């Protein structure tokens, strides 16, 4: 007879439970897998760090350690600056630059504020433009584009040289030191140097007698010649008025006579003023003629 198997043991269902199925699906999600692999360790490290930094003493110790490491790197010989090289400037301007920046060498290049140094040097009157950089070998390189003196300006404070735009260059001890430059005088003359230089160029035929050009009331110019003669120019059309006087002098030698002033302020009615000696002589002649 065939043996009959006992039915007491039931076969288990191989299908996963609903909870297990959901967990498996969740683990297949890329975001969850990345979070468990990267996010969870990072969160644990951050939590441990926050707990460790909760102590003020440990925070201070960490800060001191970081500063010491930074200082050790910054003070390495490769980063040290030992000298300053200035090119493009005269000896006087170079000395002014060294006094303005006042750097104690050696110094770490990390402690140099190149923008501030550039501003300090650019503020000096003789400096038109400046470039500052740290060269290999520990050299602070300063390249200067200096202002070129184009004229001498006599103001209430004394003599000084200015460039073609009227910017101050340097104080001048005496006129003879820059006799090669044209002389301008009067308040506001420095702000009208381009116009004054154009007048000076137009007055080239009179250069042997030309002594200077004076700004009057910050509005117009007087051309000053030797023997105390002046050519008084208008506010507008000054160059044209000066050229008329030069042409008249070439035709009639008007400036070679006893003339003190040639007034061209009124273009329609230029006038000539004689000097005192010529005026007295003229009055004497009139009185004699009247007798």
Backbone as CSV, one residue per row, in Angstrom:
resi,resn,N_x,N_y,N_z,CA_x,CA_y,CA_z,C_x,C_y,C_z
1,UNK,0.848,-1.195,0.000,0.000,0.000,0.000,0.887,1.249,0.000
2,UNK,0.405,2.374,-0.701,1.175,3.639,-0.794,1.032,4.395,0.504
3,UNK,2.259,4.973,0.906,2.249,5.775,2.161,1.637,7.133,1.911
4,UNK,0.932,7.602,2.822,0.273,8.923,2.728,1.092,9.943,3.521
5,UNK,1.483,11.077,2.773,2.290,12.113,3.426,1.422,12.907,4.394
6,UNK,2.065,13.322,5.489,1.275,14.130,6.458,1.038,15.532,5.924
7,UNK,-0.071,16.078,6.173,-0.467,17.416,5.717,-0.278,18.476,6.793
8,UNK,0.501,18.146,7.850,0.617,19.124,8.949,1.513,20.307,8.586
9,UNK,2.440,20.063,7.668,3.352,21.187,7.317,2.883,21.793,5.998
10,UNK,2.538,23.092,6.040,2.042,23.811,4.857,3.182,24.498,4.115
11,UNK,3.082,24.570,2.799,4.106,25.268,1.995,3.946,26.783,2.174
12,UNK,5.181,27.549,2.416,5.155,29.026,2.586,5.028,29.716,1.234
13,UNK,4.346,30.878,1.280,4.180,31.684,0.059,5.496,32.403,-0.253
14,UNK,6.113,32.177,-1.435,7.408,32.816,-1.770,7.297,34.320,-2.060
15,UNK,6.151,34.875,-2.290,5.992,36.310,-2.605,6.310,37.155,-1.374
16,UNK,7.060,38.333,-1.549,7.394,39.200,-0.404,6.154,39.880,0.130
17,UNK,6.298,40.329,1.367,5.189,41.081,1.959,5.111,42.470,1.338
18,UNK,4.039,43.168,1.578,3.847,44.519,1.037,4.927,45.475,1.556
19,UNK,5.280,45.369,2.851,6.291,46.263,3.429,7.668,46.003,2.811
20,UNK,8.000,44.674,2.683,9.291,44.342,2.076,9.361,44.798,0.626
21,UNK,8.270,44.661,-0.089,8.240,45.107,-1.493,8.479,46.611,-1.613
22,UNK,7.837,47.364,-0.700,8.019,48.824,-0.735,9.452,49.223,-0.378
23,UNK,10.060,48.519,0.577,11.442,48.836,0.938,12.392,48.526,-0.218
24,UNK,12.137,47.455,-0.913,12.962,47.122,-2.061,12.826,48.169,-3.165
25,UNK,11.623,48.602,-3.416,11.407,49.643,-4.425,12.087,50.949,-4.024
26,UNK,12.036,51.261,-2.734,12.651,52.502,-2.251,14.174,52.452,-2.416
27,UNK,14.766,51.258,-2.166,16.212,51.139,-2.293,16.664,51.218,-3.743
28,UNK,15.778,50.985,-4.648,16.124,51.113,-6.059,16.057,52.552,-6.557
29,UNK,15.561,53.461,-5.743,15.468,54.875,-6.126,16.865,55.510,-6.074
30,UNK,17.361,56.188,-7.160,18.727,56.755,-7.170,18.961,57.755,-6.046
31,UNK,17.972,58.598,-5.762,18.164,59.624,-4.738,18.387,59.001,-3.363
32,UNK,17.625,57.942,-3.067,17.775,57.273,-1.764,19.129,56.601,-1.667
33,UNK,19.569,55.962,-2.744,20.847,55.274,-2.730,22.008,56.266,-2.550
34,UNK,21.925,57.405,-3.229,22.956,58.439,-3.058,22.925,59.010,-1.654
35,UNK,21.726,59.202,-1.122,21.612,59.729,0.234,22.223,58.815,1.265
36,UNK,21.991,57.517,1.100,22.562,56.567,2.060,24.076,56.430,1.903
37,UNK,24.551,56.543,0.662,25.977,56.332,0.430,26.800,57.569,0.756
38,UNK,26.247,58.773,0.488,26.998,60.029,0.675,26.380,60.905,1.757
39,UNK,25.079,61.111,1.671,24.427,62.043,2.578,24.513,61.637,4.037
40,UNK,24.284,60.360,4.298,24.295,59.903,5.682,25.673,60.044,6.329
41,UNK,26.778,59.629,5.650,28.100,59.852,6.256,28.411,61.340,6.474
42,UNK,28.032,62.159,5.506,28.285,63.600,5.652,27.519,64.166,6.834
43,UNK,26.271,63.745,6.982,25.460,64.225,8.103,26.063,63.799,9.438
44,UNK,26.573,62.575,9.483,27.198,62.093,10.716,28.455,62.893,11.044
45,UNK,29.284,63.132,10.023,30.507,63.918,10.249,30.162,65.334,10.687
46,UNK,29.151,65.939,10.037,28.743,67.295,10.404,28.230,67.342,11.836
47,UNK,27.461,66.339,12.226,26.943,66.304,13.588,28.074,66.189,14.604
48,UNK,29.044,65.329,14.292,30.193,65.182,15.195,30.976,66.498,15.266
49,UNK,31.161,67.159,14.091,31.880,68.434,14.080,31.181,69.504,14.890
50,UNK,29.855,69.579,14.769,29.104,70.576,15.532,29.220,70.323,17.030
51,UNK,29.186,69.058,17.384,29.332,68.741,18.809,30.720,69.133,19.301
52,UNK,31.746,68.835,18.458,33.124,69.168,18.852,33.341,70.677,18.930
53,UNK,32.749,71.424,17.992,32.905,72.877,17.979,32.014,73.574,18.999
54,UNK,31.226,72.822,19.709,30.385,73.445,20.727,31.185,74.029,21.870
55,UNK,32.436,73.657,22.015,33.288,74.180,23.080,34.042,75.410,22.581
56,UNK,33.981,76.502,23.347,34.687,77.724,22.973,36.189,77.518,22.971
57,UNK,36.711,76.721,23.886,38.152,76.471,23.948,38.628,75.735,22.705
58,UNK,37.846,74.743,22.266,38.248,74.008,21.075,38.176,74.895,19.839
59,UNK,37.165,75.789,19.774,37.079,76.715,18.628,38.286,77.644,18.592
60,UNK,38.681,78.175,19.756,39.844,79.060,19.811,41.113,78.326,19.406
61,UNK,41.253,77.091,19.875,42.434,76.306,19.520,42.486,76.035,18.023
62,UNK,41.337,75.737,17.416,41.288,75.507,15.976,41.644,76.770,15.205
63,UNK,41.097,77.908,15.646,41.396,79.182,14.969,42.888,79.499,15.043
64,UNK,43.511,79.296,16.209,44.943,79.560,16.347,45.768,78.639,15.458
65,UNK,45.334,77.415,15.353,46.059,76.470,14.508,45.999,76.874,13.040
66,UNK,44.809,77.283,12.606,44.652,77.709,11.205,45.489,78.947,10.924
67,UNK,45.490,79.914,11.855,46.284,81.134,11.669,47.769,80.824,11.612
68,UNK,48.220,79.924,12.457,49.630,79.553,12.449,50.011,78.875,11.139
69,UNK,49.144,78.027,10.629,49.421,77.365,9.359,49.446,78.385,8.217
70,UNK,48.493,79.313,8.255,48.458,80.341,7.204,49.699,81.218,7.257
71,UNK,50.090,81.643,8.455,51.270,82.482,8.601,52.533,81.736,8.169
72,UNK,52.584,80.440,8.469,53.751,79.655,8.056,53.878,79.603,6.539
73,UNK,52.733,79.527,5.855,52.758,79.504,4.393,53.115,80.885,3.841
74,UNK,52.499,81.943,4.383,52.732,83.294,3.877,54.163,83.755,4.085
75,UNK,54.815,83.281,5.143,56.176,83.718,5.458,57.248,82.836,4.829
76,UNK,56.856,81.987,3.939,57.845,81.198,3.219,58.704,82.132,2.369
77,UNK,59.987,81.833,2.205,60.884,82.735,1.456,60.401,83.065,0.053
78,UNK,59.707,82.143,-0.588,59.264,82.390,-1.950,58.233,83.514,-2.023
79,UNK,57.534,83.782,-0.923,56.505,84.823,-0.907,56.993,86.140,-0.286
80,UNK,58.241,86.232,0.131,58.738,87.433,0.792,59.201,88.470,-0.236
81,UNK,58.909,89.740,0.049,59.336,90.872,-0.783,60.436,91.611,-0.025
82,UNK,61.572,91.816,-0.697,62.739,92.359,-0.007,63.091,93.782,-0.415
83,UNK,62.588,94.251,-1.559,62.974,95.587,-2.017,61.929,96.129,-2.988
84,UNK,62.037,97.454,-3.262,61.126,98.108,-4.213,61.954,98.727,-5.327
85,UNK,61.577,98.437,-6.562,62.250,98.966,-7.740,61.306,99.945,-8.440
86,UNK,61.768,101.197,-8.631,60.946,102.231,-9.258,61.576,102.604,-10.589
87,UNK,60.824,102.471,-11.663,61.291,102.812,-13.006,60.391,103.891,-13.603
88,UNK,61.020,104.786,-14.367,60.271,105.822,-15.068,60.139,107.123,-14.315
89,UNK,60.699,107.218,-13.122,60.577,108.423,-12.305,61.952,109.018,-12.033
90,UNK,61.982,110.326,-11.830,63.232,110.980,-11.464,63.600,110.620,-10.031
91,UNK,64.809,110.998,-9.646,65.264,110.671,-8.295,64.378,111.351,-7.250
92,UNK,63.949,112.598,-7.518,63.104,113.300,-6.552,61.736,112.637,-6.435
93,UNK,61.165,112.266,-7.573,59.849,111.613,-7.547,59.945,110.241,-6.894
94,UNK,61.032,109.511,-7.167,61.211,108.199,-6.547,61.300,108.325,-5.026
95,UNK,61.972,109.358,-4.549,62.063,109.561,-3.108,60.690,109.898,-2.526
96,UNK,59.911,110.707,-3.246,58.547,111.018,-2.782,57.693,109.755,-2.718
97,UNK,57.873,108.855,-3.676,57.098,107.613,-3.690,57.462,106.751,-2.486
98,UNK,58.752,106.639,-2.191,59.180,105.825,-1.046,58.645,106.394,0.264
99,UNK,58.586,107.714,0.366,58.034,108.315,1.574,56.523,108.103,1.656
100,UNK,55.855,108.111,0.509,54.393,107.971,0.509,53.953,106.563,0.893
101,UNK,54.649,105.551,0.377,54.223,104.176,0.653,54.767,103.664,1.982
102,UNK,55.993,104.062,2.345,56.577,103.755,3.665,56.418,102.274,4.025
103,UNK,57.137,101.411,3.312,57.084,99.960,3.538,58.363,99.518,4.238
104,UNK,58.205,98.701,5.268,59.339,98.111,5.967,59.602,96.721,5.400
105,UNK,60.698,96.580,4.687,61.070,95.296,4.115,61.969,94.544,5.103
106,UNK,61.974,93.178,5.055,61.174,92.301,4.177,59.735,92.193,4.648
107,UNK,58.867,91.866,3.696,57.430,91.803,3.966,56.818,90.728,3.082
108,UNK,55.863,89.988,3.633,55.179,88.974,2.833,54.321,89.635,1.765
109,UNK,54.320,89.049,0.591,53.509,89.593,-0.496,52.017,89.534,-0.170
110,UNK,51.614,88.640,0.751,50.214,88.562,1.147,49.804,89.773,1.988
111,UNK,50.784,90.473,2.571,50.491,91.644,3.391,50.508,92.932,2.585
112,UNK,50.796,92.849,1.299,50.830,94.028,0.439,49.465,94.238,-0.207
113,UNK,48.932,95.440,-0.055,47.685,95.816,-0.727,48.069,96.623,-1.965
114,UNK,48.177,95.941,-3.093,48.657,96.598,-4.308,47.716,97.714,-4.769
115,UNK,46.421,97.527,-4.576,45.467,98.563,-4.978,45.667,99.831,-4.152
116,UNK,45.893,99.671,-2.854,46.122,100.834,-1.995,47.439,101.519,-2.352
117,UNK,48.475,100.726,-2.600,49.757,101.305,-3.000,49.612,102.096,-4.299
118,UNK,48.852,101.540,-5.242,48.637,102.221,-6.516,47.917,103.558,-6.304
119,UNK,46.952,103.576,-5.414,46.211,104.806,-5.146,47.102,105.856,-4.483
120,UNK,47.940,105.431,-3.541,48.838,106.365,-2.865,49.819,106.998,-3.845
121,UNK,50.357,106.190,-4.735,51.338,106.716,-5.688,50.656,107.584,-6.737
122,UNK,49.469,107.169,-7.193,48.749,107.941,-8.216,48.349,109.312,-7.696
123,UNK,48.203,109.453,-6.370,47.808,110.744,-5.800,48.925,111.769,-5.839
124,UNK,50.157,111.354,-6.093,51.272,112.294,-6.179,51.161,113.115,-7.460
125,UNK,51.426,114.413,-7.368,51.256,115.306,-8.513,52.084,114.922,-9.735
126,UNK,53.354,114.545,-9.573,54.146,114.254,-10.782,53.785,112.952,-11.476
127,UNK,52.897,112.153,-10.908,52.594,110.830,-11.453,51.317,110.902,-12.290
128,UNK,51.440,110.538,-13.546,50.281,110.501,-14.429,49.587,109.149,-14.367
129,UNK,50.369,108.072,-14.370,49.831,106.716,-14.273,50.891,105.843,-13.612
130,UNK,50.438,104.750,-12.990,51.362,103.877,-12.266,50.871,102.440,-12.357
131,UNK,51.822,101.514,-12.444,51.532,100.077,-12.398,52.389,99.465,-11.302
132,UNK,51.760,98.653,-10.454,52.449,98.040,-9.312,52.255,96.534,-9.394
133,UNK,53.348,95.789,-9.229,53.280,94.328,-9.255,54.448,93.775,-8.449
134,UNK,54.345,92.497,-8.098,55.425,91.806,-7.393,56.153,90.917,-8.388
135,UNK,57.431,91.203,-8.590,58.240,90.432,-9.513,58.840,89.222,-8.825
136,UNK,59.143,88.162,-9.589,59.867,87.031,-9.002,61.199,87.499,-8.420
137,UNK,61.572,86.902,-7.313,62.793,87.311,-6.648,62.550,88.258,-5.494
138,UNK,61.276,88.503,-5.169,60.970,89.352,-4.029,61.145,90.828,-4.294
139,UNK,60.762,91.302,-5.487,60.912,92.707,-5.859,59.529,93.310,-6.091
140,UNK,59.251,94.411,-5.404,58.030,95.183,-5.646,58.321,96.161,-6.772
141,UNK,57.781,95.886,-7.957,58.062,96.683,-9.138,57.028,97.795,-9.287
142,UNK,57.516,99.035,-9.393,56.655,100.208,-9.571,57.059,100.888,-10.876
143,UNK,56.179,100.884,-11.861,56.431,101.523,-13.151,55.633,102.823,-13.217
144,UNK,56.349,103.923,-13.418,55.755,105.254,-13.379,55.659,105.835,-14.781
145,UNK,54.509,106.400,-15.085,54.336,107.229,-16.282,54.234,108.670,-15.780
146,UNK,55.331,109.432,-15.812,55.330,110.761,-15.180,54.622,111.811,-16.039
147,UNK,54.193,112.843,-15.379,53.646,114.003,-16.099,54.808,114.798,-16.691
148,UNK,54.622,115.256,-17.905,55.658,116.040,-18.571,55.361,117.527,-18.404
149,UNK,56.260,118.282,-17.778,56.013,119.725,-17.624,55.894,120.394,-18.989
150,UNK,54.840,121.177,-19.157,54.623,121.867,-20.426,54.639,123.379,-20.263
151,UNK,54.533,123.871,-19.032,54.496,125.309,-18.805,54.831,125.600,-17.351
152,UNK,55.148,126.867,-17.102,55.363,127.357,-15.741,54.192,128.256,-15.391
153,UNK,53.610,128.009,-14.243,52.450,128.800,-13.790,52.854,129.585,-12.546
154,UNK,52.674,130.910,-12.641,52.933,131.772,-11.495,51.585,132.086,-10.822
155,UNK,51.416,131.577,-9.601,50.186,131.802,-8.847,50.503,132.584,-7.583
156,UNK,49.517,132.761,-6.731,49.732,133.466,-5.471,50.704,132.698,-4.571
157,UNK,50.741,131.386,-4.723,51.624,130.563,-3.889,53.050,130.508,-4.413
158,UNK,53.280,130.961,-5.638,54.621,130.923,-6.202,54.636,130.256,-7.562
159,UNK,55.814,129.765,-7.947,55.994,129.140,-9.250,55.840,127.626,-9.145
160,UNK,55.254,127.050,-10.184,55.144,125.601,-10.275,55.042,125.219,-11.738
161,UNK,55.430,123.992,-12.032,55.292,123.484,-13.389,53.989,122.707,-13.509
162,UNK,53.377,122.765,-14.684,52.132,122.053,-14.968,52.282,121.349,-16.299
163,UNK,51.465,120.306,-16.507,51.528,119.598,-17.780,50.593,120.252,-18.785
164,UNK,50.445,119.616,-19.947,49.666,120.225,-21.027,48.188,120.355,-20.695
165,UNK,47.718,119.624,-19.681,46.323,119.736,-19.261,46.150,120.617,-18.031
166,UNK,47.238,121.197,-17.542,47.155,122.066,-16.376,47.330,121.358,-15.054
167,UNK,47.611,120.053,-15.073,47.810,119.319,-13.826,49.149,119.699,-13.206
168,UNK,49.132,119.884,-11.882,50.342,120.290,-11.178,51.394,119.190,-11.257
169,UNK,52.648,119.582,-11.521,53.748,118.631,-11.593,54.682,118.789,-10.413
170,UNK,55.217,119.996,-10.229,56.165,120.197,-9.132,56.299,121.684,-8.839
171,UNK,56.725,121.978,-7.623,57.024,123.347,-7.232,58.357,123.745,-7.855
172,UNK,58.444,124.985,-8.300,59.643,125.475,-8.971,60.270,126.577,-8.121
173,UNK,61.556,126.420,-7.843,62.243,127.391,-6.984,62.483,128.714,-7.694
174,UNK,62.705,128.679,-8.994,62.962,129.912,-9.731,62.636,129.757,-11.195
175,UNK,62.290,130.858,-11.828,61.925,130.838,-13.235,63.081,130.372,-14.104
176,UNK,64.301,130.729,-13.728,65.470,130.385,-14.539,65.686,128.870,-14.631
177,UNK,65.115,128.104,-13.695,65.288,126.659,-13.720,64.552,126.013,-14.886
178,UNK,63.493,126.640,-15.370,62.763,126.141,-16.535,62.465,127.297,-17.472
179,UNK,63.536,127.966,-17.890,63.371,129.081,-18.821,62.917,128.609,-20.190
180,UNK,63.006,127.308,-20.453,62.596,126.766,-21.739,61.087,126.623,-21.865
181,UNK,60.368,126.737,-20.767,58.918,126.569,-20.786,58.214,127.916,-20.817
182,UNK,57.057,127.994,-21.471,56.301,129.250,-21.460,55.792,129.570,-20.068
183,UNK,55.646,130.862,-19.796,55.207,131.324,-18.477,53.768,131.811,-18.559
184,UNK,52.928,131.303,-17.635,51.554,131.753,-17.511,51.345,132.254,-16.087
185,UNK,50.473,133.218,-15.940,50.209,133.781,-14.622,48.727,134.102,-14.503
186,UNK,48.318,134.332,-13.256,46.929,134.703,-13.007,46.099,133.562,-12.467
187,UNK,45.064,133.917,-11.722,44.159,132.919,-11.154,43.418,132.183,-12.271
188,UNK,43.387,130.877,-12.162,42.677,130.065,-13.142,43.460,129.773,-14.405
189,UNK,44.699,130.270,-14.490,45.489,130.007,-15.696,45.768,128.516,-15.853
190,UNK,45.928,127.798,-14.731,46.215,126.366,-14.816,45.056,125.581,-15.402
191,UNK,43.824,126.117,-15.261,42.655,125.421,-15.801,42.424,125.736,-17.278
192,UNK,43.225,126.641,-17.841,43.083,127.006,-19.256,44.418,126.867,-19.980
193,UNK,45.275,125.968,-19.498,46.592,125.791,-20.100,46.513,125.383,-21.573
194,UNK,45.616,124.471,-21.988,45.564,124.137,-23.417,45.331,125.362,-24.302
195,UNK,44.419,126.246,-23.892,44.182,127.468,-24.660,45.396,128.380,-24.610
196,UNK,46.028,128.461,-23.426,47.212,129.306,-23.300,48.358,128.815,-24.170
197,UNK,48.549,127.509,-24.255,49.608,126.975,-25.111,49.336,127.268,-26.579
198,UNK,48.061,127.223,-26.972,47.714,127.574,-28.356,48.037,129.049,-28.628
199,UNK,47.773,129.916,-27.655,48.134,131.328,-27.801,49.648,131.501,-27.890
200,UNK,50.356,130.770,-27.062,51.817,130.867,-27.070,52.377,130.443,-28.419
201,UNK,51.782,129.427,-29.005,52.223,128.992,-30.320,51.910,130.039,-31.380
202,UNK,50.730,130.660,-31.265,50.365,131.707,-32.227,51.263,132.926,-32.098
203,UNK,51.820,133.140,-30.895,52.689,134.295,-30.658,54.139,134.012,-31.011
204,UNK,54.401,132.933,-31.734,55.776,132.551,-32.076,56.543,133.682,-32.770
205,UNK,55.947,134.487,-33.662,56.712,135.589,-34.273,57.215,136.617,-33.257
206,UNK,56.629,136.637,-32.052,57.037,137.593,-31.022,57.877,136.946,-29.929
207,UNK,58.365,135.730,-30.174,58.963,134.964,-29.078,60.178,135.650,-28.463
208,UNK,60.917,136.436,-29.234,62.087,137.122,-28.665,61.672,138.204,-27.671
209,UNK,60.470,138.699,-27.809,59.993,139.762,-26.918,58.945,139.255,-25.914
210,UNK,58.481,138.055,-26.121,57.405,137.517,-25.282,57.932,137.199,-23.880
211,UNK,57.244,137.720,-22.879,57.615,137.473,-21.490,56.658,136.507,-20.787
212,UNK,55.415,136.485,-21.195,54.456,135.582,-20.586,53.050,135.918,-21.017
213,UNK,52.110,135.067,-20.588,50.697,135.273,-20.896,49.934,135.217,-19.573
214,UNK,49.093,136.225,-19.347,48.414,136.386,-18.060,46.921,136.144,-18.239
215,UNK,46.363,135.352,-17.312,44.920,135.107,-17.296,44.260,136.228,-16.511
216,UNK,43.285,136.873,-17.105,42.611,138.006,-16.495,41.192,137.603,-16.102
217,UNK,40.903,137.698,-14.788,39.560,137.438,-14.256,39.036,136.059,-14.664
218,UNK,39.935,135.141,-14.924,39.582,133.769,-15.313,38.677,133.730,-16.549
219,UNK,38.814,134.787,-17.388,37.944,134.854,-18.572,38.714,135.056,-19.873
220,UNK,39.799,135.790,-19.822,40.515,136.129,-21.048,42.011,136.225,-20.749
221,UNK,42.805,136.586,-21.814,44.261,136.599,-21.694,44.842,137.962,-22.068
222,UNK,45.986,138.279,-21.469,46.847,139.380,-21.897,48.195,138.792,-22.276
223,UNK,48.692,139.180,-23.447,50.032,138.770,-23.862,50.996,139.868,-23.442
224,UNK,51.970,139.506,-22.620,52.906,140.472,-22.053,54.232,140.400,-22.815
225,UNK,54.661,141.576,-23.336,55.931,141.682,-24.046,56.927,142.460,-23.203
226,UNK,58.151,142.552,-23.692,59.120,143.384,-22.994,58.750,144.855,-23.163
227,UNK,59.438,145.712,-22.466,59.171,147.152,-22.444,57.798,147.464,-21.857
228,UNK,57.218,146.505,-21.132,55.934,146.748,-20.484,54.733,146.746,-21.407
229,UNK,54.891,146.287,-22.619,53.774,146.291,-23.564,52.850,145.098,-23.312
230,UNK,51.558,145.321,-23.553,50.545,144.273,-23.401,49.617,144.271,-24.603
231,UNK,49.237,143.050,-24.994,48.197,142.871,-26.005,47.003,142.283,-25.275
232,UNK,45.928,143.044,-25.157,44.741,142.650,-24.407,43.775,141.945,-25.358
233,UNK,43.560,140.677,-25.122,42.786,139.846,-26.041,41.350,139.679,-25.545
234,UNK,40.413,139.407,-26.450,39.008,139.204,-26.058,38.782,137.820,-25.460
235,UNK,37.575,137.625,-24.905,37.238,136.330,-24.316,37.127,135.247,-25.375
236,UNK,36.571,135.588,-26.528,36.444,134.626,-27.627,37.230,135.142,-28.823
237,UNK,37.759,134.206,-29.595,38.542,134.591,-30.766,39.880,135.208,-30.404
238,UNK,40.478,134.745,-29.299,41.737,135.348,-28.842,42.861,135.109,-29.842
239,UNK,42.918,133.914,-30.400,44.009,133.611,-31.335,43.894,134.469,-32.585
240,UNK,42.685,134.625,-33.100,42.493,135.451,-34.289,42.881,136.902,-34.008
241,UNK,42.496,137.415,-32.801,42.851,138.788,-32.452,44.361,138.958,-32.352
242,UNK,45.037,137.973,-31.768,46.493,138.060,-31.663,47.138,138.016,-33.042
243,UNK,46.620,137.206,-33.936,47.174,137.141,-35.288,46.971,138.463,-36.025
244,UNK,45.873,139.170,-35.761,45.659,140.486,-36.375,46.718,141.474,-35.899
245,UNK,47.012,141.449,-34.602,48.031,142.356,-34.072,49.399,142.042,-34.675
246,UNK,49.720,140.751,-34.773,51.012,140.371,-35.349,51.095,140.808,-36.812
247,UNK,50.000,140.651,-37.565,49.988,141.098,-38.958,50.137,142.613,-39.044
248,UNK,49.457,143.345,-38.142,49.567,144.808,-38.127,50.986,145.242,-37.775
249,UNK,51.603,144.522,-36.852,52.972,144.856,-36.486,53.924,144.588,-37.643
250,UNK,53.657,143.515,-38.394,54.506,143.236,-39.540,54.373,144.285,-40.623
251,UNK,53.185,144.896,-40.740,52.960,145.893,-41.781,53.376,147.302,-41.341
252,UNK,53.120,147.658,-40.073,53.346,149.040,-39.631,54.280,149.168,-38.433
253,UNK,54.838,148.038,-37.976,55.746,148.048,-36.822,55.107,148.757,-35.633
254,UNK,53.853,148.406,-35.351,53.130,149.082,-34.289,53.718,148.776,-32.913
255,UNK,54.213,147.565,-32.729,54.767,147.183,-31.428,56.175,147.731,-31.235
256,UNK,56.764,148.255,-32.294,58.083,148.867,-32.174,58.009,150.327,-31.787
257,UNK,56.819,150.857,-31.653,56.643,152.267,-31.287,56.391,152.393,-29.785
258,UNK,56.134,153.622,-29.354,55.908,153.906,-27.931,54.472,153.542,-27.545
259,UNK,54.174,152.256,-27.631,52.825,151.755,-27.342,52.866,150.946,-26.056
260,UNK,51.935,151.232,-25.143,51.845,150.486,-23.890,50.815,149.365,-23.976
261,UNK,49.696,149.634,-24.613,48.606,148.666,-24.691,48.045,148.631,-26.106
262,UNK,47.759,147.395,-26.551,46.972,147.179,-27.762,45.729,146.431,-27.315
263,UNK,44.609,147.127,-27.300,43.370,146.573,-26.754,42.539,145.986,-27.894
264,UNK,42.413,144.648,-27.895,41.650,143.962,-28.932,40.362,143.365,-28.369
265,UNK,39.934,143.829,-27.191,38.745,143.253,-26.572,37.490,143.548,-27.371
266,UNK,37.467,144.670,-28.062,36.354,144.991,-28.968,36.863,144.830,-30.392
267,UNK,36.440,143.757,-31.039,36.969,143.452,-32.365,36.670,144.556,-33.368
268,UNK,35.512,145.208,-33.202,35.138,146.249,-34.156,35.882,147.553,-33.903
269,UNK,36.476,147.708,-32.706,37.158,148.970,-32.407,38.417,148.712,-31.588
270,UNK,39.452,148.142,-32.187,40.707,147.977,-31.461,41.327,149.336,-31.169
271,UNK,41.936,149.465,-30.007,42.533,150.739,-29.592,43.982,150.519,-29.186
272,UNK,44.738,151.623,-29.289,46.154,151.609,-28.930,46.385,152.680,-27.878
273,UNK,47.068,152.296,-26.808,47.382,153.240,-25.730,48.886,153.469,-25.710
274,UNK,49.288,154.731,-25.769,50.711,155.055,-25.732,51.219,155.002,-24.301
275,UNK,52.542,154.880,-24.156,53.103,154.894,-22.814,53.172,156.322,-22.272
276,UNK,53.566,156.474,-21.039,53.522,157.779,-20.378,54.444,158.789,-21.048
277,UNK,55.642,158.372,-21.409,56.577,159.318,-22.043,56.027,159.821,-23.365
278,UNK,55.480,158.904,-24.158,54.915,159.325,-25.444,53.697,160.202,-25.240
279,UNK,52.907,159.926,-24.213,51.725,160.751,-23.943,52.126,162.159,-23.539
280,UNK,53.135,162.258,-22.662,53.591,163.597,-22.247,54.161,164.360,-23.438
281,UNK,54.902,163.681,-24.276,55.463,164.347,-25.453,54.364,164.816,-26.387
282,UNK,53.333,163.983,-26.527,52.216,164.358,-27.415,51.498,165.588,-26.882
283,UNK,51.264,165.625,-25.545,50.607,166.796,-24.958,51.470,168.036,-25.080
284,UNK,52.771,167.851,-24.973,53.664,169.005,-25.129,53.597,169.552,-26.548
285,UNK,53.540,168.653,-27.506,53.449,169.100,-28.900,52.130,169.831,-29.130
286,UNK,51.039,169.321,-28.566,49.745,169.974,-28.739,49.733,171.351,-28.105
287,UNK,50.334,171.440,-26.918,50.364,172.755,-26.261,51.178,173.758,-27.061
288,UNK,52.322,173.306,-27.602,53.129,174.193,-28.420,52.400,174.599,-29.691
289,UNK,51.673,173.626,-30.248,50.915,173.936,-31.466,49.809,174.915,-31.175
290,UNK,49.212,174.777,-29.998,48.136,175.696,-29.628,48.628,177.118,-29.405
291,UNK,49.906,177.258,-28.960,50.447,178.605,-28.788,50.751,179.226,-30.146
